[in-house]
Amino acid sequence: ENPHVIAPHKVWVGVVRRGPAGEVLNSSFKTRSSPSYLNDLGNTIVNFCRVIPKGILVFFPSYGVMQSCVAAWQQVRSQNGKCVWDRIQQFKTPVVEPQDKPSFVAA
């Protein structure tokens, strides 16, 4: 086994059905562009970043969905002037997987 492989007791895989505001976290075509969905998904990730030591890995159904989520999270939304992305960065250093090979090697 490679030394970079995460031990099974250190991994949790699950489905989070609702965000902190109660929004259904369903990334279907119908809902994935909804501001309330995007905001609650981002807030869910912020909450996980806050309580989980080390890193987290978030999977998206496609690069397009990932890119639209990141773009939405980088917009200012709260009264304190912080966006979801800023709040994620308070706890973790985000690394967004690039889609093309040259950028992937550089990341």
C-alpha positions as CSV (number, residue, x, y, z in Angstrom):
1,E,0.0,0.0,0.0
2,N,1.3,3.5,-0.9
3,P,2.1,5.7,2.1
4,H,-0.1,8.5,0.7
5,V,-3.3,6.3,1.0
6,I,-5.6,7.5,3.8
7,A,-6.3,4.9,6.4
8,P,-10.0,3.7,6.4
9,H,-10.6,4.8,10.0
10,K,-9.7,8.4,8.9
11,V,-12.3,8.6,6.1
12,W,-16.0,9.4,6.3
13,V,-18.1,9.1,3.1
14,G,-21.7,10.1,3.3
15,V,-24.5,12.0,1.8
16,V,-25.6,15.3,3.4
17,R,-29.2,15.8,2.5
18,R,-29.8,19.3,3.8
19,G,-27.7,22.4,4.4
20,P,-27.7,24.5,7.6
21,A,-30.6,26.6,6.4
22,G,-32.6,23.5,5.5
23,E,-32.1,23.7,1.7
24,V,-32.2,20.3,0.0
25,L,-28.7,19.6,-1.3
26,N,-29.7,18.2,-4.7
27,S,-27.4,19.1,-7.6
28,S,-29.9,18.2,-10.2
29,F,-30.1,20.4,-13.4
30,K,-33.2,22.0,-12.0
31,T,-31.7,23.2,-8.7
32,R,-27.9,23.5,-9.2
33,S,-28.1,27.2,-10.3
34,S,-30.4,28.2,-7.5
35,P,-28.7,30.9,-5.3
36,S,-30.3,29.3,-2.1
37,Y,-28.9,25.9,-3.1
38,L,-25.4,27.3,-3.9
39,N,-25.3,29.3,-0.7
40,D,-26.4,26.4,1.6
41,L,-24.0,24.0,-0.1
42,G,-21.2,26.5,0.5
43,N,-22.3,27.0,4.1
44,T,-22.3,23.2,4.6
45,I,-18.7,23.0,3.4
46,V,-17.7,26.0,5.6
47,N,-19.2,24.1,8.6
48,F,-17.3,20.9,7.7
49,C,-14.1,22.9,7.3
50,R,-14.6,24.5,10.7
51,V,-14.9,21.2,12.6
52,I,-12.8,18.7,10.6
53,P,-9.0,18.8,11.3
54,K,-6.6,18.6,8.4
55,G,-8.3,18.5,5.0
56,I,-11.6,17.7,3.3
57,L,-12.3,16.4,-0.2
58,V,-15.4,17.6,-2.0
59,F,-16.7,15.8,-5.1
60,F,-18.8,17.5,-7.8
61,P,-20.8,15.8,-10.5
62,S,-18.8,17.7,-13.2
63,Y,-16.2,20.4,-13.8
64,G,-19.0,22.8,-14.9
65,V,-20.9,22.4,-11.6
66,M,-17.7,22.8,-9.6
67,Q,-16.8,26.0,-11.5
68,S,-20.2,27.5,-11.0
69,C,-20.2,26.7,-7.3
70,V,-16.7,28.2,-6.8
71,A,-17.8,31.3,-8.8
72,A,-20.9,31.7,-6.7
73,W,-19.0,31.2,-3.4
74,Q,-16.5,34.0,-4.4
75,Q,-19.3,36.6,-4.7
76,V,-19.9,38.8,-1.6
77,R,-23.2,37.7,0.0
78,S,-23.1,38.4,3.7
79,Q,-23.6,41.7,5.6
80,N,-20.0,41.5,7.0
81,G,-18.6,41.6,3.4
82,K,-17.3,38.0,3.5
83,C,-18.2,35.5,0.8
84,V,-18.5,31.8,1.3
85,W,-15.1,31.4,-0.3
86,D,-13.5,33.7,2.3
87,R,-15.1,31.7,5.1
88,I,-13.7,28.5,3.7
89,Q,-10.3,30.1,3.5
90,Q,-10.5,30.9,7.2
91,F,-10.2,27.2,8.0
92,K,-8.6,25.5,4.9
93,T,-6.6,26.3,1.9
94,P,-8.8,25.4,-1.1
95,V,-7.2,23.6,-4.1
96,V,-9.5,23.5,-7.1
97,E,-8.6,20.7,-9.5
98,P,-8.0,22.1,-13.0
99,Q,-9.6,20.5,-16.0
100,D,-6.6,20.5,-18.3
101,K,-3.3,18.6,-17.9
102,P,-0.9,21.6,-18.1
103,S,-2.8,23.4,-15.3
104,F,-3.0,20.1,-13.3
105,V,0.7,19.7,-13.3
106,A,1.2,23.3,-12.2
107,A,-1.3,22.9,-9.3
